[in-house]
């Protein structure tokens, strides 16, 4: 693979809705980690924050995100989100 092809592939991935969703979810997990670490008085670590966030917040966050994106999305994007 040439450098141009590699750069193009990276840009494609960065623009993909799946990658954007991953980044948004990761940001929420990091916020949760910070909040819980502050509350408890020590760093709880990413893995604990991840598992706690998934158990307590992921479903409602995803539903709210889908609703928010649907109000700002084109019909093709809405179809893609339902997959």
N, C-alpha and C positions, 0 to 999 in steps of 0.2 A: 504494500500500500504506500502511495506517495504521501509526502507531507501535505499537499493540497487536499488529497482525499481524506487524510486523518483529520485535518482542520475542519473540513466540511462535515465529517461524521460527528465530530464533537459539537459543532454548532447545531446540527440537527437534533442531537440528544438534548442539548441545553434548551432548545425551543419546544421540545415535546411536552405535551400536557402531562404525561406520566412523571417526567422529571420535575416539572413545576409543582405538581402535587406532592412529590417527595420532599422538595425544599420547603414547602409551606408546612407540611406535617412536622418536619424536623425542627423548624422554627418554633412551633407550638410546644414540642417536647422540651426544647431548650428553655423556653419560658417557664414551663412547669417545673423543670429542674431547679431553676433559679428561685422560684416562689417557694417550693417545698424546702429547699436548702436553707433559705432565709428563715422560714417558719421553724425549722428544726434546729437551726444553729450550726449546721455542718453540711458539707457537700455530700449530697446523696448519691452522686455519680449518675452517668448517663443511662446505664442499664436499668437501674432502679426507677429512674424517672420515666424511661420509656415504658416499662411494664406497668407502672402506676397510671400513666397517662392513657395507655391503651385500655386498661381496665375501667377507668373512671370517666374518661372524656372523649375517646376517639369516635364513638358512634354519633354522639350529638354534634361534635365538631364537623364531622364529614357531612352530616345532614344540613347543618347550617351553611357550610361551604358550598355544597351543591345548590342550595336555594339561592345563595348570593350570586354564584356564577351564572345560574339560569336567568336571573334578572338582567344580566349584562352580556349574555352570550348570544351568538347567532344560532339559528336552528341546527346547523351541522355540529356545533360545539355541544349542544344539549344532547344530541344523539350519541356523540362520543362519550360524554360523561355517564350515560346510562349503561354503558358496556361493562 
